[in-house]
Amino acid sequence: MYHNYKHLAHSCRPLTIARDDQPQWGKIGGYSPQGVEPPVITESTRYFATLKTGDAEQTELSLFISMDYELTSPNNLWKNQSMMHSKARPLVQFVFHKPLPRGENPRLASELSGLGLIIEEERADSDDPEKNIIWNHHKIGGYPFFARSRNSIFEQSKALLQDGYWQLAQFSFPDAQDGPVSGRWPFTAFVFHVFTKDASGQIDFRYCWG
């Protein structure tokens, strides 16, 4: 799994939101892939994005999010910021599946307009402030970028990397280089990170936003 990406420790593959819904590299927003659903569905569960894993079987990985924006809710976006979550907490859920076109299930449709994702060419990435080359926008691999680099989530992410996890994906608020995505960006101004580790064929995920 991830054989095209797992080596991305000191480099990354930038991601760009496309200007159309061509899904050669992945998808974001719109309808989820046909027939693909997460195990836990709540009133807040929505599709977010699909990434090609780069394996020989052409497997794809779809992400579904279930945080909400109610101030009294335990699943509130702001209450859960700057915390490292495991896949046991289904605020974000990960579903592997074969390549599929978008379905038409409005129940899980994203609030974002449906567009494609472009995986760009590999480039150097470093968290060394003297090098100043960390990619702070969407990417696969590389170092996690945090606007405040000395807080607990920064230290937790370092511990994960030292334990054999690597950053599968990072998503930031869309900028001028991205396509015309419309709708509410689910992580507001936070940067969203997904970490993964493949140990003896068992794939684990951790995630956070901050």
C-alpha positions as CSV (number, residue, x, y, z in Angstrom):
1,M,0.0,0.0,0.0
2,Y,1.2,3.6,-0.8
3,H,4.3,2.4,-2.5
4,N,4.5,5.6,-4.6
5,Y,4.2,7.8,-1.5
6,K,5.7,6.1,1.6
7,H,9.2,7.3,0.8
8,L,8.1,10.9,1.1
9,A,9.8,11.8,4.4
10,H,12.1,14.6,3.3
11,S,10.0,15.5,0.2
12,C,6.3,15.8,-0.7
13,R,3.9,15.7,-3.6
14,P,1.9,19.0,-3.6
15,L,-1.8,18.7,-4.1
16,T,-3.9,21.1,-6.2
17,I,-7.6,21.3,-6.4
18,A,-8.4,21.1,-10.1
19,R,-10.6,23.5,-12.0
20,D,-12.9,20.8,-13.2
21,D,-14.1,17.4,-11.9
22,Q,-11.6,15.3,-13.8
23,P,-10.7,12.5,-11.2
24,Q,-7.5,11.1,-12.6
25,W,-5.6,11.8,-9.4
26,G,-8.5,12.1,-6.9
27,K,-11.6,14.0,-5.9
28,I,-12.7,16.5,-3.4
29,G,-16.2,17.7,-2.5
30,G,-19.4,16.8,-4.3
31,Y,-20.8,13.3,-4.2
32,S,-18.9,10.4,-2.7
33,P,-17.8,7.5,-4.9
34,Q,-20.6,5.2,-6.0
35,G,-21.8,2.9,-3.1
36,V,-19.0,3.9,-0.8
37,E,-20.1,4.7,2.8
38,P,-18.2,4.9,6.1
39,P,-19.1,2.5,8.9
40,V,-20.6,5.2,11.2
41,I,-23.1,7.7,9.8
42,T,-24.4,10.5,11.8
43,E,-26.5,13.6,11.0
44,S,-23.2,15.4,10.4
45,T,-21.4,12.8,8.3
46,R,-20.3,14.2,4.9
47,Y,-17.9,13.1,2.2
48,F,-14.7,15.1,2.0
49,A,-12.1,13.7,-0.5
50,T,-10.7,10.6,-2.3
51,L,-7.0,10.0,-2.9
52,K,-5.4,7.4,-5.1
53,T,-3.1,5.3,-2.9
54,G,-0.6,4.5,-5.6
55,D,-0.6,0.8,-5.1
56,A,-0.6,-1.8,-7.9
57,E,-4.3,-2.6,-7.4
58,Q,-5.2,1.1,-8.0
59,T,-6.9,1.2,-4.6
60,E,-8.5,4.5,-3.6
61,L,-9.0,6.0,-0.1
62,S,-12.0,8.1,0.7
63,L,-12.3,10.4,3.7
64,F,-15.6,11.2,5.4
65,I,-15.9,13.8,8.2
66,S,-18.5,13.9,11.0
67,M,-17.5,17.0,13.1
68,D,-20.2,19.6,13.6
69,Y,-20.3,23.3,14.5
70,E,-22.7,23.3,17.4
71,L,-21.0,24.8,20.4
72,T,-22.5,22.4,22.9
73,S,-21.7,19.3,20.9
74,P,-18.7,17.0,21.9
75,N,-18.0,16.6,18.1
76,N,-17.6,20.4,17.7
77,L,-14.8,21.4,15.3
78,W,-13.3,23.9,17.8
79,K,-13.4,21.6,20.8
80,N,-11.4,19.0,18.9
81,Q,-8.8,21.3,17.4
82,S,-5.1,20.7,18.2
83,M,-5.8,17.2,19.4
84,M,-4.4,14.0,17.9
85,H,-7.3,11.6,17.2
86,S,-7.1,7.9,16.3
87,K,-9.4,6.2,13.8
88,A,-11.3,4.8,16.8
89,R,-12.9,8.3,17.0
90,P,-15.0,8.6,13.9
91,L,-14.8,12.3,13.4
92,V,-12.9,11.4,10.3
93,Q,-13.4,7.9,8.7
94,F,-11.2,6.2,6.1
95,V,-12.6,3.8,3.5
96,F,-10.5,1.8,1.0
97,H,-12.2,0.8,-2.2
98,K,-11.6,0.1,-5.9
99,P,-11.7,3.1,-8.3
100,L,-15.3,4.2,-8.7
101,P,-17.1,7.2,-10.3
102,R,-19.1,9.6,-8.2
103,G,-22.5,8.4,-7.0
104,E,-25.6,10.4,-6.5
105,N,-26.3,10.0,-2.8
106,P,-27.3,13.4,-1.4
107,R,-27.3,12.1,2.2
108,L,-23.4,12.0,2.3
109,A,-22.7,14.8,-0.3
110,S,-20.1,17.3,0.7
111,E,-21.0,21.0,1.2
112,L,-18.1,21.7,-1.2
113,S,-18.5,21.7,-4.9
114,G,-17.1,18.6,-6.6
115,L,-13.7,19.0,-8.2
116,G,-10.7,16.8,-9.0
117,L,-7.4,16.7,-7.3
118,I,-4.0,16.9,-9.0
119,I,-1.0,15.3,-7.5
120,E,2.0,17.4,-8.5
121,E,5.6,16.4,-9.0
122,E,7.7,15.6,-6.0
123,R,9.7,18.4,-4.4
124,A,11.9,18.9,-1.3
125,D,10.2,19.5,2.0
126,S,11.9,20.2,5.3
127,D,10.9,21.5,8.8
128,D,14.3,23.2,9.2
129,P,13.5,26.9,9.6
130,E,16.9,27.8,8.1
131,K,16.0,26.1,4.8
132,N,12.5,27.6,4.7
133,I,11.2,25.1,2.2
134,I,8.3,23.5,4.0
135,W,5.2,23.2,1.8
136,N,2.4,24.8,3.8
137,H,-0.5,24.0,1.5
138,H,-2.1,20.8,0.4
139,K,0.3,17.9,0.0
140,I,1.0,14.1,0.3
141,G,4.0,13.3,2.5
142,G,6.5,15.7,3.8
143,Y,6.5,17.5,7.2
144,P,3.3,18.6,8.8
145,F,2.9,22.4,8.7
146,F,1.5,24.1,11.8
147,A,1.0,27.9,12.0
148,R,2.0,27.7,15.7
149,S,5.0,25.3,15.6
150,R,5.5,24.9,19.4
151,N,2.3,23.5,20.8
152,S,1.2,20.1,22.0
153,I,0.0,18.9,18.6
154,F,3.3,19.8,17.0
155,E,5.1,17.6,19.6
156,Q,2.5,14.8,19.1
157,S,3.0,14.8,15.4
158,K,6.8,14.6,15.9
159,A,6.3,11.6,18.2
160,L,4.2,9.9,15.5
161,L,6.8,10.4,12.8
162,Q,9.5,9.0,15.1
163,D,7.2,6.0,15.7
164,G,7.1,5.1,12.0
165,Y,4.0,7.0,11.0
166,W,4.2,9.4,8.0
167,Q,2.0,12.2,6.8
168,L,-0.4,10.8,4.2
169,A,-2.1,14.1,3.5
170,Q,-2.3,17.7,4.5
171,F,-5.1,20.1,3.5
172,S,-5.2,23.9,4.0
173,F,-7.8,26.5,3.1
174,P,-7.9,26.8,-0.7
175,D,-5.9,29.6,-2.3
176,A,-5.6,31.2,-5.7
177,Q,-3.7,28.3,-7.1
178,D,-6.7,26.0,-6.5
179,G,-9.8,25.6,-8.6
180,P,-13.0,27.5,-8.0
181,V,-14.1,25.4,-5.0
182,S,-17.3,26.8,-3.4
183,G,-19.2,25.9,-0.2
184,R,-18.1,25.8,3.4
185,W,-14.5,24.6,3.9
186,P,-15.0,22.0,6.7
187,F,-11.8,22.9,8.7
188,T,-12.2,26.7,8.5
189,A,-8.7,28.2,8.8
190,F,-7.2,25.1,10.4
191,V,-4.7,22.9,8.6
192,F,-5.9,19.3,8.5
193,H,-3.4,16.4,8.7
194,V,-3.7,12.6,8.3
195,F,-0.9,10.3,9.4
196,T,-0.7,6.6,8.6
197,K,1.4,3.6,9.5
198,D,1.4,0.1,7.9
199,A,2.5,-2.4,10.4
200,S,2.4,-6.1,9.3
201,G,-0.4,-5.3,6.9
202,Q,-2.5,-3.5,9.4
203,I,-3.0,0.2,8.4
204,D,-3.5,2.7,11.2
205,F,-4.5,6.3,10.9
206,R,-4.2,9.3,13.2
207,Y,-5.5,12.8,12.3
208,C,-5.7,16.3,13.6
209,W,-6.4,19.9,12.7
210,G,-4.7,23.0,14.1
